[in-house]
Amino acid sequence: MAFRFSGTKVKWILDNVDGAREKAQAGDLLFGTIDTWLVWKLTGGDSHVTDVTNASRTMMFNIHELRWDDDLLSMLGVPHSMLPKVASSSEVYGETTSNLLGAPITISGMAGDQQAALFGQACFEEGMAKNTYGTGCFMLMNTGEKAVKSENGLLTTIAWKVGDRVEYALEGSIFVAGSAVQWLRDGLKFFADARESEKLAANIDSSDGVYVVPAFVGLGAPYWDSDTRGAIFGLTRGSGKEQVTRATLESIAYQTKDVLMAMEADSKIQLKDLHVDGGATANNYLMQFQADILGVPVERPVVTETTALGAAYLAGLAVGFWKDKNDIANNWQIDQSFEPNMGNTDRNELYAGWKKAVKAAMTFK
């Protein structure tokens, strides 16, 4: 059971709000994730629907059989009558009411944010992966039509359903990424603008053995330790804001490597390159270090708002604006490719230091 997902929240409402369970059983109280609510409002209540990607995050959906799971519903005490229809990620779900935008507009694309970003990055082949750098990081790898069960702390999820084809993904969530840079800005007052972190990091040749473990709210994948807290290791009298800033940026790349190694172990696929998006990808130092520590090219697209782009691709695919996924892939463009230029010895030594720092942080509780 996890409080982050919808299932336990629905259970709490049904158990604690007067009359909620009776209304749900009578079909007078409906459930939906944010996509369901939006479509319901846009269509004037004509469509009560979600797609497989959003349904898969409710803790009530069977991702293998593509249906609401009777056993999970029974365990949570959630009546089937309140659940939305589950559709594919690219089809016509309904139309907006004519008075909303002046004329009915077809609604034809729906996906969870990270699945939409994976689609927007045109990661259509098995083994292709993307990482979104925001407040946290979310890395997904396409595993094709096979739902790979993780043995290394990752989430097995549905990537999308287009037509009759369902594709799956492995996902790793990093709790703290860009928010660590915000901490340097707002908490430690190292700079006034987060973009200045790139210049500070580039002012020195290395972080001089400093490691920042930004576990402000615990550690996500693949550690899943909510009790660990942030720590800085390797400080000397010569350490300053340049070293701490550089080490903070590097911590984002190290955490990404942690997740990637888990993905490669689970999928038995070695990554060829990493597609990236999100606000922090504007930091060229971070992107170059990411390529160096992974040992693969990091490719930043022209359009980095790939969640919105993926939703648009799914919608356009359903109404024939794009012919197929090959047509979409040809539309994807690289802004800059960061090639690794670090030797294996340096890469291994730096990463070993990171693992040592994480272990020490997890021990200090």
Residue frames as qw, qx, qy, qz and C-alpha x, y, z in Angstrom:
[[0.000, 0.888, 0.460, 0.000, 0.00, 0.00, 0.00],
 [0.434, 0.002, 0.019, 0.901, 1.25, 3.49, -0.81],
 [0.040, 0.725, 0.438, -0.530, -0.28, 6.83, 0.10],
 [0.073, -0.394, 0.370, 0.838, 1.02, 8.42, -3.11],
 [0.064, -0.132, -0.811, -0.566, -1.50, 6.63, -5.33],
 [0.428, -0.239, -0.184, -0.852, -5.22, 7.21, -5.77],
 [0.606, -0.235, -0.742, -0.166, -6.51, 3.93, -4.39],
 [0.413, -0.293, -0.651, 0.566, -5.81, 4.62, -0.71],
 [0.063, 0.066, 0.115, -0.989, -7.14, 8.18, -1.03],
 [0.520, -0.196, -0.492, -0.670, -10.41, 6.96, -2.52],
 [0.574, -0.286, -0.753, 0.144, -10.69, 4.43, 0.30],
 [0.215, -0.184, -0.476, 0.833, -10.25, 7.18, 2.88],
 [0.301, -0.041, -0.136, -0.943, -13.01, 9.29, 1.29],
 [0.614, -0.214, -0.628, -0.427, -15.41, 6.37, 1.13],
 [0.575, -0.266, -0.700, 0.329, -14.67, 5.44, 4.75],
 [0.315, -0.297, -0.400, 0.808, -14.68, 8.93, 6.26],
 [0.184, 0.018, -0.145, -0.972, -17.02, 11.20, 4.30],
 [0.436, 0.274, 0.687, -0.513, -20.66, 10.81, 5.26],
 [0.670, 0.558, 0.292, -0.394, -22.76, 9.32, 2.47],
 [0.166, 0.653, -0.599, -0.434, -19.81, 8.91, 0.08],
 [0.195, -0.132, 0.963, 0.128, -19.94, 5.12, -0.11],
 [0.448, 0.497, 0.685, -0.286, -23.70, 5.04, -0.67],
 [0.394, 0.789, -0.060, -0.468, -23.43, 7.60, -3.46],
 [0.030, 0.531, -0.772, -0.347, -20.55, 5.69, -5.08],
 [0.307, 0.082, 0.948, -0.009, -22.47, 2.43, -5.02],
 [0.432, 0.660, 0.527, -0.317, -25.47, 4.16, -6.57],
 [0.562, 0.385, 0.410, 0.606, -23.35, 5.66, -9.35],
 [0.018, -0.961, -0.239, -0.140, -23.82, 9.20, -8.02],
 [0.324, -0.855, 0.354, 0.194, -20.18, 9.68, -6.99],
 [0.869, 0.466, -0.060, 0.156, -17.48, 9.11, -9.59],
 [0.614, -0.596, 0.294, 0.426, -13.73, 8.75, -9.42],
 [0.722, 0.634, 0.060, 0.270, -11.08, 9.94, -11.82],
 [0.598, -0.281, 0.045, 0.749, -7.52, 11.19, -12.03],
 [0.008, 0.602, 0.008, -0.798, -6.88, 14.72, -13.29],
 [0.039, 0.097, -0.702, -0.705, -7.21, 13.67, -16.94],
 [0.071, -0.469, -0.876, -0.085, -10.62, 12.17, -16.21],
 [0.065, -0.702, -0.424, 0.568, -11.76, 15.37, -14.49],
 [0.018, -0.442, 0.310, 0.841, -10.52, 17.53, -17.38],
 [0.084, -0.111, -0.815, -0.562, -12.29, 15.45, -20.04],
 [0.088, -0.580, -0.789, 0.179, -15.44, 15.37, -17.92],
 [0.033, -0.692, -0.211, 0.689, -15.43, 19.17, -17.64],
 [0.008, -0.339, 0.504, 0.794, -14.46, 19.81, -21.27],
 [0.148, -0.184, -0.852, -0.468, -17.22, 17.52, -22.57],
 [0.473, -0.286, 0.023, -0.833, -19.84, 18.84, -20.20],
 [0.572, -0.201, 0.669, -0.430, -20.02, 15.54, -18.35],
 [0.838, 0.335, -0.176, -0.392, -20.49, 13.40, -21.47],
 [0.772, 0.339, -0.517, 0.145, -17.26, 11.40, -21.10],
 [0.635, -0.661, 0.363, -0.165, -16.09, 9.63, -17.93],
 [0.918, 0.342, -0.118, 0.164, -12.83, 8.16, -19.19],
 [0.361, -0.781, 0.463, 0.213, -9.14, 7.70, -18.49],
 [0.699, 0.529, -0.471, -0.098, -6.32, 6.03, -20.40],
 [0.933, -0.116, -0.310, 0.142, -4.20, 3.02, -19.50],
 [0.491, 0.344, -0.395, 0.696, -1.19, 5.10, -18.37],
 [0.267, -0.460, 0.268, -0.803, -3.14, 7.13, -15.84],
 [0.871, -0.296, -0.145, -0.364, -5.17, 4.12, -14.72],
 [0.828, 0.118, -0.457, 0.303, -1.91, 2.26, -14.08],
 [0.251, 0.328, -0.457, 0.787, -0.98, 4.83, -11.39],
 [0.548, -0.489, -0.051, -0.677, -4.13, 4.42, -9.29],
 [0.111, -0.268, 0.895, -0.339, -3.09, 1.18, -7.52],
 [0.649, 0.207, 0.527, -0.508, -6.39, -0.28, -8.73],
 [0.699, 0.580, -0.192, -0.371, -5.53, -1.30, -12.31],
 [0.842, -0.127, 0.481, 0.208, -4.12, -4.56, -13.65],
 [0.134, 0.753, -0.394, -0.511, -1.41, -3.47, -16.08],
 [0.204, -0.198, 0.908, 0.307, -1.12, -6.94, -17.60],
 [0.219, 0.447, 0.864, 0.076, -4.81, -7.62, -18.27],
 [0.019, 0.158, 0.229, 0.960, -5.62, -3.92, -18.87],
 [0.449, -0.583, -0.534, -0.417, -8.64, -3.81, -16.58],
 [0.386, -0.610, 0.342, -0.601, -9.64, -2.60, -13.14],
 [0.377, 0.181, -0.889, 0.187, -8.44, -5.30, -10.78],
 [0.663, -0.498, -0.381, -0.408, -11.25, -6.96, -8.80],
 [0.751, -0.282, -0.454, 0.388, -8.94, -8.16, -6.04],
 [0.322, 0.076, -0.205, 0.921, -7.44, -4.71, -5.49],
 [0.329, -0.423, -0.212, -0.817, -10.87, -3.07, -5.59],
 [0.749, -0.457, -0.460, -0.136, -12.12, -5.57, -3.01],
 [0.643, -0.149, -0.398, 0.637, -9.10, -4.97, -0.79],
 [0.133, 0.089, -0.098, 0.982, -9.64, -1.20, -0.90],
 [0.126, 0.556, 0.719, -0.398, -13.43, -1.38, -0.76],
 [0.146, 0.406, -0.215, -0.876, -13.86, 0.68, -3.94],
 [0.656, 0.432, 0.576, -0.227, -17.00, -0.07, -6.01],
 [0.461, 0.101, 0.614, 0.633, -16.47, -0.63, -9.72],
 [0.197, 0.791, 0.565, 0.125, -19.45, 1.64, -10.47],
 [0.129, -0.940, -0.035, 0.313, -17.49, 4.80, -9.67],
 [0.522, -0.376, 0.490, 0.588, -14.53, 4.08, -11.98],
 [0.399, 0.665, -0.199, -0.599, -14.03, 5.58, -15.44],
 [0.912, 0.395, 0.110, 0.020, -13.85, 3.67, -18.71],
 [0.484, -0.574, 0.470, 0.463, -10.24, 2.85, -19.57],
 [0.689, 0.717, 0.067, -0.086, -9.24, 3.76, -23.13],
 [0.794, 0.184, 0.056, 0.577, -6.06, 3.84, -25.18],
 [0.363, -0.549, -0.046, 0.752, -3.69, 6.82, -25.11],
 [0.032, 0.285, -0.409, -0.866, -4.58, 7.93, -28.63],
 [0.036, 0.443, 0.846, 0.293, -8.23, 7.89, -29.67],
 [0.210, -0.428, -0.161, -0.864, -11.23, 10.20, -29.74],
 [0.162, -0.214, -0.813, 0.517, -12.67, 10.48, -26.22],
 [0.059, 0.780, 0.586, -0.209, -15.26, 13.15, -27.00],
 [0.294, 0.562, 0.199, 0.747, -15.63, 16.79, -27.97],
 [0.125, -0.167, -0.396, 0.894, -15.56, 20.01, -26.02],
 [0.189, 0.724, 0.609, -0.262, -18.89, 21.73, -25.54],
 [0.434, 0.603, 0.356, 0.567, -19.54, 24.19, -28.36],
 [0.146, -0.956, -0.124, -0.221, -19.83, 27.18, -26.04],
 [0.726, -0.560, 0.082, 0.390, -16.40, 26.59, -24.49],
 [0.431, -0.342, 0.412, 0.726, -14.17, 27.46, -27.46],
 [0.338, 0.485, -0.174, -0.787, -16.74, 28.61, -29.99],
 [0.769, 0.273, -0.427, -0.391, -16.99, 25.23, -31.71],
 [0.940, -0.284, 0.181, -0.061, -16.64, 21.57, -30.69],
 [0.223, 0.718, -0.659, 0.005, -12.97, 20.50, -30.51],
 [0.923, -0.003, -0.380, -0.056, -11.99, 16.83, -30.61],
 [0.430, -0.691, 0.551, -0.183, -10.19, 15.48, -27.53],
 [0.930, 0.290, -0.201, -0.106, -7.95, 12.68, -28.75],
 [0.591, 0.385, -0.576, 0.414, -4.76, 12.33, -26.70],
 [0.632, -0.688, 0.116, -0.339, -4.29, 11.32, -23.07],
 [0.806, 0.128, -0.466, 0.341, -1.28, 10.13, -21.08],
 [0.628, -0.704, -0.127, 0.307, 0.47, 10.50, -17.75],
 [0.057, 0.962, -0.206, -0.168, 3.09, 13.22, -17.70],
 [0.355, -0.577, 0.685, 0.269, 6.19, 11.02, -17.81],
 [0.628, 0.251, 0.714, 0.182, 4.72, 8.62, -20.36],
 [0.411, 0.884, 0.221, -0.043, 3.80, 11.61, -22.52],
 [0.103, -0.867, 0.427, 0.237, 7.37, 12.88, -22.21],
 [0.554, -0.209, 0.762, 0.263, 8.70, 9.47, -23.31],
 [0.564, 0.582, 0.570, 0.137, 6.41, 9.64, -26.34],
 [0.181, 0.976, 0.011, -0.124, 7.38, 13.26, -26.99],
 [0.273, -0.701, 0.596, 0.279, 11.04, 12.21, -27.00],
 [0.757, 0.438, -0.361, -0.324, 10.19, 9.66, -29.73],
 [0.184, -0.419, 0.877, -0.146, 11.54, 6.80, -27.59],
 [0.820, 0.152, -0.070, -0.548, 9.63, 4.27, -29.63],
 [0.731, 0.297, -0.614, 0.007, 12.18, 1.44, -29.72],
 [0.869, -0.459, -0.176, 0.058, 12.90, -1.05, -26.96],
 [0.748, -0.164, -0.109, 0.634, 15.80, 0.18, -24.85],
 [0.190, 0.548, 0.069, 0.812, 15.38, 3.88, -25.65],
 [0.435, -0.581, -0.545, 0.419, 15.22, 6.08, -22.56],
 [0.079, 0.719, 0.063, 0.687, 14.59, 9.65, -21.49],
 [0.441, -0.380, -0.541, 0.606, 15.25, 11.57, -18.30],
 [0.062, -0.836, -0.279, -0.468, 13.24, 14.62, -17.26],
 [0.466, -0.056, -0.405, 0.785, 15.17, 17.10, -15.11],
 [0.248, -0.747, -0.258, -0.560, 12.81, 19.17, -13.01],
 [0.476, -0.689, 0.323, -0.440, 12.42, 19.62, -9.27],
 [0.733, -0.278, 0.621, 0.014, 13.11, 15.88, -9.24],
 [0.208, 0.414, -0.728, -0.506, 14.09, 13.54, -12.06],
 [0.814, 0.161, 0.441, -0.342, 12.00, 10.92, -13.80],
 [0.079, 0.465, -0.780, -0.411, 13.73, 8.39, -16.01],
 [0.837, 0.217, 0.359, -0.352, 11.81, 5.96, -18.22],
 [0.068, -0.365, 0.826, 0.424, 13.05, 3.19, -20.49],
 [0.773, 0.225, -0.169, -0.569, 10.86, 1.65, -23.19],
 [0.382, -0.272, 0.883, -0.027, 10.76, -2.14, -22.71],
 [0.272, 0.055, -0.764, -0.583, 8.50, -2.82, -25.69],
 [0.692, -0.263, -0.364, -0.566, 5.53, -5.15, -25.37],
 [0.692, -0.145, -0.652, 0.272, 7.12, -6.91, -22.39],
 [0.437, -0.819, 0.054, -0.368, 6.30, -5.76, -18.86],
 [0.593, 0.297, -0.607, 0.438, 9.68, -6.22, -17.18],
 [0.668, -0.706, -0.230, -0.047, 9.38, -6.91, -13.46],
 [0.189, 0.777, -0.428, 0.421, 12.02, -4.92, -11.64],
 [0.846, -0.309, -0.350, 0.257, 14.33, -6.60, -9.19],
 [0.541, 0.043, -0.167, 0.823, 16.24, -3.38, -8.55],
 [0.130, -0.519, -0.419, 0.734, 13.82, -0.88, -7.06],
 [0.092, 0.074, -0.374, -0.920, 12.14, 0.43, -10.21],
 [0.545, 0.347, 0.462, -0.607, 8.48, 0.75, -11.19],
 [0.213, 0.143, 0.839, 0.481, 7.03, -1.34, -14.02],
 [0.305, 0.538, 0.320, -0.718, 4.46, 0.76, -15.83],
 [0.578, 0.586, 0.535, 0.190, 2.52, 1.13, -19.07],
 [0.307, -0.199, 0.242, 0.899, 4.24, 3.48, -21.49],
 [0.422, 0.305, -0.069, -0.851, 1.21, 3.90, -23.76],
 [0.517, 0.297, 0.801, 0.050, -1.40, 2.11, -25.78],
 [0.283, 0.482, -0.291, -0.777, -1.76, 3.12, -29.42],
 [0.654, 0.148, -0.571, -0.473, -4.25, 1.09, -31.43],
 [0.931, -0.261, -0.187, -0.173, -4.10, -2.47, -30.17],
 [0.718, 0.256, -0.429, 0.484, -0.42, -2.31, -29.22],
 [0.536, -0.841, 0.006, -0.078, 0.51, -1.80, -25.56],
 [0.617, 0.438, -0.420, 0.501, 4.09, -0.89, -24.69],
 [0.690, -0.673, -0.228, 0.137, 5.63, -0.91, -21.24],
 [0.291, 0.745, -0.334, 0.498, 8.39, 0.97, -19.47],
 [0.667, -0.348, -0.444, 0.487, 10.63, 0.87, -16.42],
 [0.020, -0.862, -0.042, -0.505, 10.61, 4.07, -14.36],
 [0.610, -0.236, -0.434, 0.620, 12.90, 5.44, -11.71],
 [0.128, -0.917, -0.213, -0.312, 11.98, 8.50, -9.66],
 [0.521, 0.058, -0.343, 0.780, 14.61, 10.79, -8.13],
 [0.228, -0.792, -0.529, 0.200, 13.10, 12.97, -5.40],
 [0.179, -0.897, 0.026, 0.404, 15.57, 15.86, -5.42],
 [0.675, 0.285, 0.308, 0.606, 17.30, 17.29, -8.50],
 [0.190, 0.611, 0.155, 0.752, 16.57, 20.87, -9.54],
 [0.497, -0.816, -0.193, -0.224, 15.25, 21.60, -6.06],
 [0.772, -0.360, -0.061, 0.521, 18.82, 21.09, -4.77],
 [0.396, 0.286, 0.151, 0.859, 19.95, 23.98, -6.96],
 [0.266, -0.754, -0.282, -0.530, 17.02, 26.02, -5.64],
 [0.724, -0.629, -0.200, 0.202, 18.33, 25.27, -2.14],
 [0.622, -0.052, 0.035, 0.780, 21.72, 26.68, -3.09],
 [0.100, 0.496, 0.259, 0.823, 19.97, 29.80, -4.40],
 [0.431, -0.678, -0.236, -0.547, 17.30, 30.37, -1.77],
 [0.810, -0.549, -0.193, 0.073, 18.71, 28.64, 1.30],
 [0.738, -0.296, 0.040, 0.605, 22.45, 29.23, 1.07],
 [0.150, 0.950, 0.050, -0.270, 22.24, 32.40, -1.08],
 [0.657, -0.188, 0.459, 0.569, 25.05, 31.22, -3.36],
 [0.135, 0.066, 0.493, 0.857, 23.55, 33.07, -6.32],
 [0.370, 0.303, 0.260, -0.839, 20.46, 35.03, -7.32],
 [0.742, 0.385, -0.197, -0.513, 19.64, 33.04, -10.45],
 [0.888, -0.135, 0.441, -0.007, 19.88, 29.25, -10.82],
 [0.768, 0.624, -0.020, 0.146, 21.54, 29.73, -14.20],
 [0.007, 0.866, -0.464, 0.185, 24.59, 31.09, -12.39],
 [0.824, -0.361, 0.435, -0.043, 25.29, 27.60, -11.06],
 [0.879, 0.417, 0.102, 0.209, 26.74, 26.60, -14.44],
 [0.323, 0.820, -0.281, 0.380, 29.36, 29.36, -14.32],
 [0.490, -0.690, 0.462, -0.265, 30.30, 28.59, -10.72],
 [0.935, -0.084, 0.345, 0.024, 30.76, 24.90, -11.53],
 [0.776, 0.553, 0.041, 0.301, 32.87, 25.70, -14.61],
 [0.025, -0.933, 0.290, -0.213, 35.17, 28.05, -12.64],
 [0.469, -0.571, 0.669, -0.072, 37.01, 25.09, -11.09],
 [0.354, 0.381, -0.802, -0.294, 38.56, 21.95, -12.54],
 [0.490, -0.186, -0.851, -0.030, 36.84, 19.53, -10.15],
 [0.562, -0.698, -0.189, -0.402, 34.69, 19.39, -7.03],
 [0.120, 0.589, -0.651, 0.464, 37.89, 18.54, -5.11],
 [0.290, -0.015, -0.926, 0.242, 36.46, 15.41, -3.54],
 [0.335, 0.084, 0.438, -0.830, 33.25, 17.06, -2.33],
 [0.182, -0.275, -0.875, -0.353, 30.04, 15.04, -2.65],
 [0.405, -0.034, 0.269, -0.873, 26.53, 16.33, -1.97],
 [0.092, -0.270, -0.953, -0.099, 23.83, 13.76, -1.24],
 [0.252, -0.141, 0.003, -0.957, 20.64, 15.84, -1.62],
 [0.330, -0.325, -0.884, -0.066, 18.33, 13.53, 0.32],
 [0.170, -0.194, 0.247, -0.934, 16.21, 16.37, 1.68],
 [0.748, -0.072, 0.122, -0.649, 13.08, 14.17, 1.60],
 [0.816, -0.125, 0.564, -0.024, 14.83, 10.81, 1.56],
 [0.049, -0.390, 0.748, 0.535, 16.19, 8.85, -1.38],
 [0.788, 0.323, 0.034, -0.523, 14.05, 7.60, -4.26],
 [0.970, 0.231, 0.064, 0.033, 14.91, 4.91, -6.79],
 [0.726, -0.060, -0.655, -0.199, 16.71, 2.59, -6.50],
 [0.189, 0.204, -0.734, 0.619, 17.28, 3.07, -2.73],
 [0.519, -0.544, -0.460, -0.472, 13.76, 3.90, -1.50],
 [0.511, -0.272, -0.567, 0.586, 14.89, 5.14, 1.90],
 [0.116, -0.828, -0.316, -0.447, 12.60, 7.86, 3.24],
 [0.620, -0.749, -0.134, 0.191, 14.60, 8.27, 6.46],
 [0.664, -0.005, 0.094, 0.742, 17.92, 9.30, 4.90],
 [0.020, 0.956, 0.170, -0.239, 18.65, 13.03, 5.01],
 [0.550, 0.792, -0.117, 0.238, 20.94, 15.27, 3.01],
 [0.706, -0.579, 0.173, 0.368, 24.67, 15.40, 3.66],
 [0.441, 0.844, -0.296, 0.065, 27.87, 16.91, 2.32],
 [0.893, -0.317, 0.172, 0.268, 31.10, 14.89, 2.41],
 [0.756, 0.240, 0.136, 0.593, 34.73, 15.66, 1.68],
 [0.009, 0.978, 0.059, 0.202, 34.82, 19.27, 2.86],
 [0.692, -0.078, -0.178, 0.695, 38.21, 20.88, 3.51],
 [0.198, -0.665, -0.159, 0.703, 39.31, 24.40, 4.47],
 [0.090, -0.234, 0.486, 0.837, 39.62, 25.11, 0.76],
 [0.100, 0.473, 0.842, 0.240, 36.04, 24.12, -0.04],
 [0.119, 0.263, 0.128, -0.949, 33.77, 26.97, -1.08],
 [0.601, 0.438, 0.343, -0.574, 30.57, 27.65, -2.93],
 [0.473, 0.518, -0.561, -0.439, 32.14, 26.63, -6.25],
 [0.116, 0.198, -0.972, 0.039, 32.90, 23.12, -4.97],
 [0.327, 0.248, 0.766, -0.495, 29.52, 22.71, -3.28],
 [0.561, 0.523, 0.013, -0.641, 27.66, 24.02, -6.33],
 [0.413, 0.439, -0.727, -0.329, 29.56, 21.74, -8.68],
 [0.009, -0.064, 0.977, -0.201, 29.04, 18.74, -6.39],
 [0.467, 0.343, 0.524, -0.624, 25.31, 19.52, -6.19],
 [0.601, 0.514, -0.283, -0.542, 24.99, 19.52, -9.98],
 [0.293, 0.354, -0.883, -0.100, 27.02, 16.32, -10.15],
 [0.318, 0.022, 0.837, -0.445, 24.69, 14.68, -7.61],
 [0.680, 0.410, 0.137, -0.592, 21.87, 14.94, -10.15],
 [0.582, 0.505, -0.582, -0.259, 23.96, 13.06, -12.70],
 [0.026, 0.274, -0.930, 0.241, 25.07, 10.44, -10.16],
 [0.527, 0.158, 0.623, -0.555, 21.47, 9.74, -9.14],
 [0.711, 0.487, -0.160, -0.481, 20.57, 9.34, -12.81],
 [0.384, 0.444, -0.808, -0.047, 23.38, 6.81, -13.17],
 [0.302, -0.102, 0.839, -0.442, 22.03, 4.91, -10.15],
 [0.691, 0.349, 0.343, -0.532, 18.67, 4.57, -11.89],
 [0.609, 0.570, -0.435, -0.339, 20.19, 3.72, -15.27],
 [0.112, 0.374, -0.916, 0.094, 22.28, 0.90, -13.82],
 [0.471, 0.116, 0.743, -0.461, 19.12, -0.55, -12.24],
 [0.687, 0.517, 0.041, -0.508, 17.33, -0.28, -15.59],
 [0.454, 0.550, -0.673, -0.196, 20.13, -2.01, -17.47],
 [0.122, -0.211, 0.935, -0.256, 20.21, -4.79, -14.87],
 [0.567, 0.276, 0.587, -0.508, 16.44, -5.33, -15.11],
 [0.673, 0.610, 0.016, -0.418, 16.04, -5.01, -18.87],
 [0.762, -0.123, 0.498, 0.395, 19.36, -6.62, -19.89],
 [0.503, 0.756, 0.245, 0.340, 19.63, -3.72, -22.39],
 [0.510, -0.328, -0.023, 0.795, 22.63, -1.41, -22.51],
 [0.192, 0.891, 0.252, -0.324, 21.70, 2.22, -23.14],
 [0.645, 0.356, 0.281, 0.615, 23.05, 3.73, -26.36],
 [0.133, 0.304, -0.031, 0.943, 22.11, 7.34, -25.64],
 [0.115, -0.533, -0.692, 0.474, 19.90, 9.31, -23.27],
 [0.015, 0.617, 0.382, 0.687, 17.23, 11.77, -24.38],
 [0.280, -0.326, -0.526, 0.734, 16.82, 14.61, -21.89],
 [0.087, -0.655, -0.378, -0.649, 14.26, 17.32, -21.21],
 [0.498, -0.740, -0.403, 0.202, 13.16, 19.68, -18.46],
 [0.023, -0.996, 0.029, -0.081, 14.41, 23.01, -17.18],
 [0.572, -0.679, 0.394, 0.238, 17.76, 21.82, -15.81],
 [0.807, 0.241, 0.381, 0.380, 18.86, 20.59, -19.26],
 [0.280, 0.938, 0.002, 0.202, 19.70, 24.22, -20.06],
 [0.438, -0.792, 0.417, 0.081, 22.72, 23.77, -17.78],
 [0.719, 0.565, -0.403, -0.041, 25.46, 22.70, -20.18],
 [0.006, -0.541, 0.786, -0.300, 27.86, 21.71, -17.40],
 [0.664, -0.084, 0.607, -0.429, 25.30, 19.30, -15.96],
 [0.869, 0.415, 0.032, -0.266, 24.55, 17.80, -19.37],
 [0.499, 0.635, -0.584, 0.083, 28.24, 17.30, -20.18],
 [0.205, -0.410, 0.806, -0.375, 28.93, 15.72, -16.80],
 [0.809, 0.090, 0.384, -0.436, 25.89, 13.50, -17.28],
 [0.812, 0.513, -0.256, -0.114, 27.32, 12.23, -20.55],
 [0.234, 0.617, -0.705, 0.260, 30.73, 11.75, -18.94],
 [0.392, -0.301, 0.746, -0.446, 29.49, 9.78, -15.93],
 [0.852, 0.216, 0.318, -0.356, 27.13, 7.61, -18.01],
 [0.380, -0.315, 0.741, 0.455, 29.61, 7.05, -20.82],
 [0.369, 0.489, 0.731, 0.302, 26.92, 7.57, -23.48],
 [0.076, 0.260, 0.231, 0.934, 25.79, 10.59, -25.53],
 [0.059, 0.563, 0.620, -0.543, 23.18, 12.84, -23.94],
 [0.150, 0.323, 0.556, 0.751, 20.83, 14.34, -26.50],
 [0.085, 0.496, 0.430, -0.750, 18.91, 17.54, -25.77],
 [0.341, 0.552, 0.675, 0.352, 16.07, 18.20, -28.22],
 [0.069, 0.337, 0.173, 0.923, 15.03, 21.52, -29.71],
 [0.551, -0.512, -0.166, -0.637, 11.72, 21.26, -27.85],
 [0.218, 0.188, -0.832, 0.475, 12.37, 20.43, -24.20],
 [0.529, -0.018, 0.400, -0.748, 8.71, 20.69, -23.10],
 [0.257, 0.141, -0.887, -0.358, 8.25, 17.11, -24.21],
 [0.186, 0.294, 0.852, -0.391, 5.31, 16.23, -21.96],
 [0.422, 0.601, 0.201, -0.649, 3.08, 18.70, -23.80],
 [0.308, 0.487, -0.627, -0.525, 4.65, 17.65, -27.09],
 [0.005, -0.032, 0.999, 0.033, 3.94, 13.97, -26.40],
 [0.331, 0.465, 0.666, -0.480, 0.30, 14.69, -25.59],
 [0.412, 0.637, -0.132, -0.638, 0.03, 16.64, -28.85],
 [0.166, 0.341, -0.856, -0.351, 1.64, 13.78, -30.78],
 [0.160, 0.188, 0.953, -0.174, -0.85, 11.30, -29.32],
 [0.382, 0.599, 0.402, -0.579, -3.77, 13.58, -30.16],
 [0.346, 0.619, -0.388, -0.589, -2.56, 14.22, -33.70],
 [0.001, -0.197, 0.960, 0.200, -1.93, 10.54, -34.30],
 [0.311, 0.341, 0.827, -0.321, -5.54, 9.70, -33.42],
 [0.436, 0.731, 0.295, -0.434, -7.01, 12.14, -35.97],
 [0.780, 0.437, 0.321, 0.313, -4.52, 11.50, -38.76],
 [0.057, 0.978, -0.180, -0.093, -2.41, 14.66, -38.42],
 [0.095, -0.601, 0.783, 0.130, 0.58, 12.34, -38.13],
 [0.735, 0.207, -0.531, -0.368, 0.58, 9.15, -40.16],
 [0.913, -0.221, -0.332, 0.089, 2.40, 6.93, -37.68],
 [0.629, -0.723, 0.083, 0.272, 5.19, 6.88, -35.11],
 [0.684, 0.076, 0.285, 0.667, 7.83, 6.99, -37.85],
 [0.162, 0.768, 0.278, 0.554, 6.34, 10.27, -39.00],
 [0.457, -0.885, -0.043, -0.082, 6.61, 11.59, -35.42],
 [0.789, -0.372, 0.175, 0.458, 10.19, 10.32, -35.01],
 [0.550, 0.385, 0.276, 0.687, 11.22, 12.20, -38.13],
 [0.087, -0.881, -0.192, -0.423, 9.83, 15.36, -36.52],
 [0.685, -0.689, -0.031, 0.234, 12.10, 15.04, -33.45],
 [0.502, 0.741, -0.184, 0.407, 15.14, 17.32, -33.64],
 [0.736, -0.339, -0.249, 0.531, 18.35, 17.53, -31.61],
 [0.040, -0.996, 0.044, -0.064, 19.46, 20.89, -30.23],
 [0.094, 0.750, -0.637, 0.153, 22.78, 19.60, -28.90],
 [0.955, -0.080, -0.283, 0.027, 24.43, 16.23, -28.37],
 [0.296, -0.798, 0.495, -0.175, 26.85, 15.99, -25.43],
 [0.852, 0.260, -0.452, 0.054, 29.48, 13.33, -26.12],
 [0.780, -0.612, 0.063, 0.114, 31.31, 11.63, -23.21],
 [0.517, 0.707, -0.371, 0.309, 34.97, 12.62, -22.96],
 [0.465, -0.653, 0.516, -0.303, 35.89, 11.09, -19.59],
 [0.404, 0.337, -0.850, -0.022, 38.01, 7.99, -19.31],
 [0.761, -0.317, -0.530, -0.199, 36.75, 4.83, -17.63],
 [0.559, -0.077, -0.568, 0.599, 39.21, 5.10, -14.74],
 [0.038, -0.108, 0.227, -0.967, 38.10, 8.62, -13.79],
 [0.586, -0.263, -0.338, -0.688, 34.44, 7.70, -14.30],
 [0.753, -0.248, -0.609, 0.027, 34.68, 4.66, -12.05],
 [0.412, -0.038, -0.508, 0.755, 36.60, 6.51, -9.33],
 [0.215, -0.178, 0.064, -0.958, 34.12, 9.38, -9.22],
 [0.694, -0.269, -0.393, -0.540, 31.13, 7.07, -9.11],
 [0.674, -0.159, -0.654, 0.305, 32.72, 4.92, -6.40],
 [0.153, 0.049, -0.396, 0.904, 33.06, 8.08, -4.31],
 [0.481, -0.218, -0.155, -0.835, 29.38, 8.83, -4.83],
 [0.764, -0.236, -0.571, -0.188, 28.34, 5.33, -3.74],
 [0.505, -0.072, -0.598, 0.618, 30.50, 5.72, -0.64],
 [0.104, -0.126, 0.195, -0.967, 28.84, 9.06, 0.16],
 [0.644, -0.246, -0.346, -0.637, 25.33, 7.59, -0.27],
 [0.724, -0.186, -0.649, 0.141, 26.19, 4.67, 1.99],
 [0.306, -0.015, -0.496, 0.812, 27.49, 7.05, 4.66],
 [0.326, -0.177, -0.010, -0.929, 24.36, 9.24, 4.42],
 [0.733, -0.235, -0.481, -0.419, 22.10, 6.19, 4.74],
 [0.625, -0.116, -0.657, 0.405, 24.02, 5.08, 7.82],
 [0.115, 0.011, -0.375, 0.920, 23.65, 8.44, 9.58],
 [0.409, -0.502, -0.533, -0.546, 20.07, 8.27, 10.95]]
